[in-house]
């Protein structure tokens, strides 16, 4: 098996590096984690596929989060609404208390409420919000950023000739839309990890293409096998079973890390990801 294309998630902007150098740096960093995943799965007798990164973080400049809880005050009105929609999935009660409205609840108050229900600190949950939501919203709310990111992903896939795409976090949104927008890329295997594709409102309802008449996402053209992987505590990979909303062929879920539950390094170091790569790739993804 040759190379795989990885479509990265949030927080991967590489300052002072040109896009090609940034892509190489990310690929080099993740290659070792993937090798550990193959070993974890008992597949170290197989050749670990080389990674080519579809780097688009530079195209979202001005949209990335700052990674500190006090940056919550800088979220736009649209970002705050998207945060509230995500928090409903994370663990907000079905109904607000008497006299309250989820739409009118301050983001800080909502984060504190959900953090207590999930056994987290408000600071930890706030850092996740700040790291994740601005880039996701910045991509989905900007037609120009959206177009350019999808073009870059499609260009990388085409140049690599890869048949296999691994898409993480926000990257699963970008890859899903790019594979639909450019149906002739020849990708046969899609593996989504830590994917928020199914988050209602903030993500699922604004996808391009839109969900079908039955309320489900559609399969990208040419995809023969779609595997989805979620770390058991990943607060971004929600709702947990992506296959309930998309035509996923297999879903895998397991504890991987109590702290780094959403990083691509954690997903690559897991035998679940290695197994999802090795077996369908052997059948469909030689390239």
ZISUL-V372594 format. One line per field, one symbol per residue. ss: DSSP state (~ for helix, > for strand, _ for the rest). psi: psi as a letter, one per 20 degrees, with the letter a starting at -180 (. if undefined). burial: + if it has 16 or more other ideal C-beta (glycine too) atoms within 10 Angstrom, else -. A space follows every 50 residues. Layout:
# ZISUL-V372594
ss->???
psi->???
burial->???
This chain:
# ZISUL-V372594
ss->__>>>>>___________~~~~~~~~~~~~~~~~~~~~~~_________> >>>>__~~~~________~~~~~~__~~~~~~~~~~~~~~__________ ______~~~~~~~~~~~~___~~~~~~~~~~~~~~~~~~~__~~~~~~~~ ~~~~~~~~~~___>>>>>_~~~~~~~~~~~~_______>>>>>_______ ___~~~__________________>>>>>>>__________~~~_____> >>>>_________~~~~~__~~~~~~~~~~~~~~___
psi->qdqqpporbrkjpoqjpqgghgggggghhighhhhhghghikkiiqppqq pppnpjhhijpiiqrijqhiihiiprggggghghgghhhhkqqhprqpir phhipqggggggghghhikrqhgghhhgghhggggghhghiohgggghgg gggggggghhjqipppppchhhgggghghghmijijphppopplpjhjoq fhfgijqoqqqahjkqrqpqpiohpoqpppphjoihmqqgnhiiiqmphq pppqphphgmiiqhggghiphgggghggghhhghko.
burial->++++++++++++++----+--+++-++--+--++-+++-++-+----++- ++++++++++--+++---+-++--+---++++++++++++++-------- ----+-+--++++++----+-+--++++++++++++++++-+--++-+++ -+++-++--+-+++++++++++++++++++++--+-+++++++++++++- -+++--+---------+-++--+-+++++++--+++++-+-++-++-+-- ++---++---++++++++++++++++++-++--++-+
